[in-house]
Amino acid sequence: MNKDKKIQKQSDLEKIRNQLKHKDEKVVFTNGCFDLLHSGHVHLFREAKKLGDVLIVAVNDDESVKKIKGASRPIFPLEERLEVLEAIDDIAYLTSFSEETPRQIITRLLPDILVKGGDWKPDEVVGREEVERAGGEVVIIPYLEGRSTSKILKEFSKLSLKNKG
């Protein structure tokens, strides 16, 4: 386990989380596909980091993205998505998960604050019950209007159709 490495296996990240807990550092967690990074994602990371000392981001692997978003996704493979996210200073640690939901990794890490974007309602957030039961909280970061990967892809599709016609 190398604590200085940003990308961690879940098992190593669990050890790091325990060390952070002993140091009374507040851990913030969010997750997603982050298939086509845009300013809405950067806003989410920036605001999430303000809530604590350490921001952990879990990223859906390629197969789970396909199950959630459809056969045409992800646009970029996991390794590339992690590489791009690794460049964001607000993120302390990254990991990936293969399940359709992050419940398992959330249950293992039990962050102090579980963050999701404004397109989620608090009662819809996977892992909310586990985090709140452990004394943590769920925070919804207001959504930046018009900034979504799906919307960007629809705009690209419209442009592509215009250029063909």
Sequence and secondary structure as in RCSB ss.txt:
>XXXX:A:sequence
MNKDKKIQKQSDLEKIRNQLKHKDEKVVFTNGCFDLLHSGHVHLFREAKKLGDVLIVAVNDDESVKKIKGASRPI
FPLEERLEVLEAIDDIAYLTSFSEETPRQIITRLLPDILVKGGDWKPDEVVGREEVERAGGEVVIIPYLEGRSTS
KILKEFSKLSLKNKG
>XXXX:A:secstr
  TT SB  HHHHHHHHHHHHHTT  EEEEEE   S  HHHHHHHHHHHTTSSEEEEEEE HHHHHHHH TT  S
S HHHHHHHHHT TT  EEEEE SSSSHHHHHHH  SEEEEETTS GGG TTHHHHHHTT EEEEE   TT  HH
HHHHHHHHHHHHHH 
